[in-house]
Amino acid sequence: MQAKFLLHIAIALFVLMCGCSSNGQTSDIATTDNNDTVVAPQLREAKLTFVGDFLFEAPFFAAVDNGYDRNSYFSLVKKYFEDDDLSVGNMEVVIGNDKMKVSGDNYNFCAPHYIGELVSSLDMQVLSTANNHTFDRGIEGINSTLDFFDSTDIVNVGTYRNQQDRETPRIVEKNGIKFGFLAYTLSTNQLVPQQYRNLVGLYRNPETRKVTDEYKALVANEMSALRPQVDVLIVMMHWGTEFTFEPNSEQKEMAKFLNEHNADIVYGSHSHSVQPVEIIGNEHKTLVYYSLGNFASQDDDIARTPKGQETFDNAYQVGLLSQFKVSLTDNGVEFSDLTNHLIVNHLNYDMKKFVLVPFEQYDEFYAKTHYRYNLGFNREFINGLYEVVNKKLK
């Protein structure tokens, strides 16, 4: 079964009503035989690509130090990013500078400068920097990451230099469609001090790690401020429980909250395994990706997964690349042509070479040379994993 059909949405074409006339539809003017003026709406359309976590880890850095050509890592997936208008992902590592030590394990991630350049080579347009690793290197790490993205064309959202920066809307216009972005994380591994708290998009109280009315109001206010300025509102959420295949109750509750505040799309990350996609809402429809899993990752064995249970160590190696079209019509926002591709993080048997492989190209050579092949990571596992996820969509 082709990967793009394994995780599908039953409705391939659906309409999300914006509930306002602020989309600014352009139109063509025509006349009838009676010389009556007729306004014909002009379709505005853009193709989007969503991928999951960019998580670069110690084995990758070690391989590069030993001569591995890092530019080969994305060689088989670049085609997807060259064939779209807007690419979106989650940058789960700090981009360091010359004064910061590189680290890629023990849940503290600071990547060398070349990792930022590697990600930039994919022609990404938007990256969230709000996740549990955001504050791994404190305020220096936040600023170093922002310094890097300021030198590129990539728009980052979720971490900020100051309150004025936070209040500056993240809007990307493609083909006449204005896309607005907000990003939030459930927590950070290192507690953000009070004086820096406004520099990180948080949707929970950092001390209690609970969703409170105060933080819900903060999210609602930022959504309300951005909503009138854009045609499509995308909220990026780092949420949920790691190593799970389905959303927890907090994800469901927050998705409902975001829908009620007129988010068009919710982009989810953090579980390191793909979770279902669904459409929620009554009056306003919201497309929700609960988690796209890992896009880039290189860990051969996850210390936090139960010993002897290889399911999530294997699921860690696969992510979702989702593409779809967004159109503006008289009816509002429409989504169509949703296509999902499984992307396999191929770790060579000697952990000296890495490459991302679309599942359609994941042949026996790749399967049998993967580091985890003898631990149950094979084509059958990948098919079975996504059949499980697919059942939850029905």
ABEGO torsion letter per residue (X at the ends): XBAAAABBBABABBBBBAGBAAAGBBBBBBBBAAGBBBBBBBBBBBBBBBBBBBBBBAAAAAAAAAGBBAAAAAAAAAAAAAABABBBBBBABBBBBAABBBBABGGBBBBBAAAAAAAAAAGBABBBABBAAAAAAEAAAAAAAAAAAAABABBBBGBBABAAAAABBBBBBBGGBBBBBBBBBABBABBBBAAAAAABBBABBAAAGBBBAAAAAAAAAAAAAAAAABABBBBBBBBEBBGBABBBAAAAAAAAAAAAAGBABBBBBGAGBBBBBBBBEBABBBBBBABAEBABBABABBAABBBGBAAAAAAAABBBBBBBBBBBBAAEBBBBGBBBBBBBBBBBAAGABBBBBBAAABBAAAAAABAAAAAGBBAAAAAAAAAAAAAAAX
